[in-house]
Amino acid sequence: MKVMEKSEQTQSYSWILGIDVSKQSIDTCLIRSLDGQIFENKFNNNASGFRQLKQWCKQQQCECDATTLCCMEHTGLYTRLLVHYLVSREVAIWLESSLQIKRSQGLLRGKSDRIDAQRIARYAHVFQNKANVLEISTLTLEKLKDLQSNRKRLLTALQMLRTSTEELKQFDSSTGKLIDQTNREAVRGLEKSLEKVDDQILKFISEDESLKQKYDLMLSIKGVGKVLAAMLLVYTHGFNRLADGRKLACYSGVAPFVYESGSSIRGRTGVSKFANGDLKKVLHMAAISSAHHNPELKEYYERKVKEGKNKMSVINAVRNKLLHRIVAVVNRGTPYTPELKNS
């Protein structure tokens, strides 16, 4: 048992639990906020290990409940079961960037799982008033992200089967028809799976009141479909991040940037390639649909094209308009209302 200096920050939690997670095990460092005492141990990264962790915490008079702040680095699948277990016990979960923790502690020497757990616990102890505590809706978003990844894989497989068959038909129609008949059952199976995934996505969204409200607000904008609305919920963490039109446009790869320097470099204004490609593709299809079926954006698109603007530049402007409208209705909390024209 060790003792560390008490943090000067206002204490919000009775206990701070720092955990370094690996595939097979979890190294823990428990700090008692009252006097700064440190307790350390190591457990297996499975259900049995989690129960042992709870028992060990109780031995130190820590109930492992809402009075405990647990901080760990976000390591994807390795943290998932542990997070679910701790959330079920109402422990406050803080998933922090490993880079943020490293930068906060200056020059470091030595590294091990045990030392990393100590550093995570100390970081959480000092900066607990800035903790970004995991919300219940985050677990729903986690499921939505998995479903969307599965949806992408199904679409890719479906597209590969259809494209290869159509290309073969153009050069060898008899063989192409044979392959088409052979793959027909597989295609139907993929289409049914795709429908089930879409239904499951809608079910998870409907079960969360906050997400459902934001989802319906986005759908109030003509041109915004179910796929785009669900993707935006996942990538913006329920609009707890990127809740600004410009930032979301930049993340989606549709924000224009100027390329120039001095008097010699005069590049064309364009979008950055550092963006979420999947979101950009779906947003692009939504913009094309809006340019044809949304009266306001259709009028805007046709007017700009008549003025001599490049069509793709206008489509990009439509993508930006959609994103800014989405952010506006979500932040405002009311459905989109078309602009009224003077009669």
Secondary structure, DSSP 8 states (H G I E B T S, - for coil): -EE----SS----SEEEEEEE-SSEEEEEEEETTT-EEEEEEEESSHHHHHHHHHHHHHTT---STTEEEEEE--THHHHHHHHHHHHTT-EEEEE-HHHHHHHT-S-----HHHHHHHHHHHHHHSGGG--B--HHHHHHHHHHHHHHHHHHHHHHHHHHHHHHHHHHHH-HHHHHHHHHHHHHHHHHHHHHHHHHHHHHHHHHHHSHHHHHHHHHHHTSTT--HHHHHHHHHHTTTTTSS-SHHHHHHHHT--EE--EETTTEE---EE-S-S-HHHHHHHHHHHHHHHHH-HHHHHHHHHHHHTT--HHHHHHHHHHHHHHHHHHHHHHTS---------
